[in-house]
């Protein structure tokens, strides 16, 4: 027995690509490069510290860059910086 496709549900065409995606990715890469440059420029100061003091600095530096990226990701998807 073959099943026929259900024609009752409307077909939604895929969204057309927008220019925000490539621009947003480029901005994210630029931000990450700047952020990593800031952290690397502090490496002499950080490396003089004890390991147990270095660890939270690197963990925080590794997580904190996400927060400025969130509005950029929202802008890529919706066109607005705030929901």
DATA-V694411 format. One record per residue. N is the residue number from 1. PSI is psi in whole degrees, 0 to 359 (999 if undefined). BURIAL is + if it has 9 or more other C-alpha atoms within 8 Angstrom, else -. D_FIRST is the distance of its C-alpha to the first C-alpha in Angstrom with 1 decimal. Layout:
BEGIN
N/PSI/BURIAL/D_FIRST ; N/PSI/BURIAL/D_FIRST
END
This chain:
BEGIN
1/127/-/0.0 ; 2/145/-/3.8 ; 3/136/-/6.6 ; 4/147/-/9.7 ; 5/144/-/13.0 ; 6/111/-/15.2 ; 7/4/-/18.2 ; 8/333/-/20.3 ; 9/133/-/21.8 ; 10/146/-/24.5 ; 11/122/-/24.6 ; 12/118/-/27.8 ; 13/153/-/29.4 ; 14/151/-/31.0 ; 15/143/-/34.6 ; 16/146/-/37.1 ; 17/147/-/39.4 ; 18/166/-/42.7 ; 19/346/-/46.1 ; 20/328/+/46.7 ; 21/305/+/44.6 ; 22/324/-/46.7 ; 23/318/-/49.9 ; 24/320/+/49.0 ; 25/318/-/48.3 ; 26/317/-/51.6 ; 27/321/-/53.4 ; 28/316/+/51.9 ; 29/319/-/53.1 ; 30/315/-/56.5 ; 31/316/-/56.8 ; 32/321/+/55.8 ; 33/317/-/58.3 ; 34/315/-/61.0 ; 35/315/+/60.3 ; 36/327/-/60.3 ; 37/321/-/63.6 ; 38/314/-/65.1 ; 39/319/+/64.2 ; 40/327/-/65.4 ; 41/340/-/68.6 ; 42/3/-/69.3 ; 43/327/-/68.7 ; 44/317/-/72.4 ; 45/318/-/73.0 ; 46/321/-/70.0 ; 47/341/-/70.7 ; 48/346/-/74.2 ; 49/164/-/72.7 ; 50/153/-/71.9 ; 51/318/-/68.4 ; 52/344/-/67.6 ; 53/329/-/68.6 ; 54/319/+/66.7 ; 55/307/-/63.4 ; 56/330/-/62.9 ; 57/313/-/64.1 ; 58/325/-/61.4 ; 59/314/-/58.7 ; 60/316/-/59.7 ; 61/331/+/59.9 ; 62/341/-/56.5 ; 63/325/-/54.9 ; 64/334/-/57.0 ; 65/342/+/55.7 ; 66/324/-/52.3 ; 67/319/-/53.8 ; 68/340/-/54.9 ; 69/332/+/51.6 ; 70/310/-/49.6 ; 71/328/+/50.8 ; 72/319/+/50.1 ; 73/321/+/46.5 ; 74/318/+/46.2 ; 75/319/+/47.8 ; 76/319/+/45.4 ; 77/324/-/42.4 ; 78/337/-/43.9 ; 79/1/-/47.0 ; 80/150/-/49.2 ; 81/344/-/51.3 ; 82/148/-/50.9 ; 83/999/-/48.0
END
